Amino acid sequence: MAFGEVLVEGRVLPPGDRRHLLDHIGYRVSRDPYYLSLYRTTVGLINRLAGSRFSSLGVPQRVEVMTRHRLTSARVVPDEALGLNPDDMREVRTRAVPDLIGGYYNSPAGWAAVGYGAFPGVCSDLVRYTRPES
């Protein structure tokens, strides 16, 4: 969660928004063993890169670790130096990062973050639907 929330919003998420990200991760790991392994790899890698529990760092320190190690980018270019754990780094950047971003921004919290007032399929304002378009 400490990685995901800073990845998607650059801050600690409020409980309601955090729930959407937790639900996404829970859904993934409960249905496919690959995602359980992926998220365990992610936690191990970010803790190693931080030199301690990543979740114990403040948001500015988390951002610094993520920026220094390019953990905010899913793009890995050929011959890019990926550090001491290249396989883990590649897996986190190309699989975990896009999955967390996609999971969050496909939720009501993600839609709200980009300015939509209602998640698709949810009525936003009955008055809006009962007036002629202006």
Buried (B, 14 or more C-beta within 10 A) or exposed (E): BBBBBBBBBEEBBEEEBBBBBBEBBEEBBEEEEEBBEBBEBBBEBBBBBBEEEBEEBEEEBBBEBBEEBBBBEBEBEEEEEBEEBEEBBEBBBBBBBEBBBEBBBBBBBBBBBEEEEEBEEEEEEEEEEEEEEE
